[in-house]
Amino acid sequence: MTDHTDTATANGQTGAPLWLLAELTYRCPLQCSYCSNPLDFAGVGEELTTAEWLDVLTQARALGAVQLGFSGGEPLVRQDLESLVAEARRLGFYTNLITSALGLDEARIAALHEAGLDHIQISLQASDPDVAAAVAGSRKAHEKKMAMARSVKAAGYPMVLNVVLHRHNIDRLDAIIALCDELGADAVELANCQMYGWAHLNRAGLLPSRKQLEAAEATTTRWREHLAERGREMRLLFVVPDYYADRPKACMGGWGSIFMTVAPDGAVLPCHSARLLPMAFPSVRERPLREIWYDSEPFNRYRGEAWMQEPCRSCDERHRDVGGCRCQAYLLTGDPAATDPVCDLSPNHHLIEAARREAEGDTRTARELTPRNARESRVFCRA
C-alpha cells in the first residue's frame, strides 16, 4: 500500500488539497471574450450526473478539502445545484457560488440559503450597460446583475463582486468602483484579465497598456483612502496582470499543492486552466480522488523542484514561485516545463515584451473580439 504522506512530501507537497473547485458545467448564457474555459469546451464529454457529483464531494471532503467553489460556465444552469449545496453543507464544506447571476432570482436565492450556501460571488463586466453588452453579448444581463446583487445583499449574504479588468473597461474603473459602492458591496475583486482560454485567443485586444494599469492602481488607492475616510468597509483587491510583472506567481500556491479542480466531465486538474496542457488528466469516473491527488503522474509531474530547468533550478527564488505558471509557460513557449516567461530571468521573457507591443498596435473594439461561444474557434493559440 502506498504511504500517501511520504509520497506527497517526496514530491514537494505536504498534505491534502484545501480547495475544491467544482466546475459543474461549461454551459453559459454569456459570451465573454475573456472566458478562461477551454476553447474546445463544446467537444467535452457528458457532464457528471448528480450522483457522480455527490460522490466527488464525499471523496474530496474525506481527502481533507474544506473550501468548495461551485463554478462553470454558469453553475446555475444545473438544476441540481441546491442538492449539491445541501450535501456539501452536510459534509462540512464552506461553500461559494461563483456566478454571473443569470438564472438567479429571489426564490432561488432563498432555496440556496436554505440549502446552506455560505457565499455568493457575482461577476460584473462594467459599470456602463453598453460596455457590458459589448463584452458579454447581452444588454439585459447587466440589469439582471444589478437586481440580483441587491437581492443577494438583502438575503443576508456578504456582497462580493468580481470585475475582470481589461483594455475596454479599465479606464472606467472609477465608475466601476462607485457602482460597487452604491450596490453596498462588502468586497470587490478587481482582477486584471488572466490570459488563458478565450482571453489568450483575444490577448492582443484585451491587454491594457502600462499607462492604463498605473492609472487603475492609482484609482484603486484613491478609493481605498476615500472609503477609509468615510468609515466604509468595502475591501478592494487589485490583482495585477502577469504580463506587467517581473516575477511570476506561484500557480495556485504551487502545482498540485492546495487546489484541485474537477471539470464538468470528471477530469481532475491541479488548476482550472490545466486542461489546455498536452497531458491526459485522470477522471473521477476511472480513479478515486485520493489516488489521483497523491499518485497520478499528472499531479506529481511539476511538484517539488526536480522537474525544473535553468534558470529556475538554481534560482534562490524558486521556493517562492516554484517556476511560475505551467499553463502560461506552455501557451507562450510550447513547453510546460519552461520557466514562466513572465520572469525577467527567463530566456523567453522577450515573448512577454512582444505581447505588450502587439497589444499596443491592436485597435479592435470589444465587439470585434472573438466571443466565447464561437464554436469554430477550437484550437489553442500560442504566441
Salt bridges, closest charged atoms under 4 A:
GLU47 OE2 - ARG27 NE 3.01
GLU47 OE1 - ARG78 NH1 3.09
GLU52 OE1 - ARG285 NH2 2.99
ASP80 OD2 - ARG78 NH2 2.72
GLU82 OE2 - ARG108 NE 2.62
GLU87 OE2 - ARG90 NH2 2.76
ASP118 OD1 - ARG89 NH1 3.87
ASP130 OD1 - ARG139 NH1 2.23
ASP174 OD1 - ARG222 NH2 3.58
ASP181 OD2 - ARG230 NH1 2.70
ASP181 OD1 - ARG232 NE 2.81
GLU182 OE2 - ARG150 NH2 3.62
ASP186 OD2 - LYS153 NZ 2.99
ASP242 OD2 - LYS249 NZ 2.49
ASP265 OD2 - ARG275 NH2 2.43
GLU291 OE2 - ARG287 NE 2.71
ASP295 OD1 - HIS4 ND1 3.70
GLU297 OE2 - ARG301 NE 2.74
GLU305 OE1 - ARG318 NE 2.83
GLU305 OE2 - HIS319 ND1 2.69
GLU317 OE1 - ARG247 NE 3.09
GLU317 OE1 - ARG320 NH1 3.74
ASP344 OD1 - ARG247 NH1 2.44
GLU353 OE2 - HIS349 NE2 3.98
GLU358 OE1 - ARG203 NH2 3.18
ASP362 OD2 - ARG364 NH2 2.89
